[in-house]
Amino acid sequence: MERKEILATSNLRIPR
């Protein structure tokens, strides 16, 4: 996985 994908999933899983 690329860093962009990890950041995107992080935002979906942990919305601020």
C-alpha positions in Angstrom: 0.0 0.0 0.0 1.2 3.5 -0.7 1.3 6.3 1.9 -1.6 8.0 0.1 -3.8 4.9 0.5 -2.9 4.6 4.2 -3.7 8.2 4.8 -7.1 7.9 3.0 -8.0 4.8 5.0 -6.9 6.5 8.2 -9.2 9.4 7.5 -12.1 7.1 6.8 -11.5 4.9 9.9 -10.7 7.8 12.2 -12.6 11.0 11.1 -11.8 14.1 13.1 
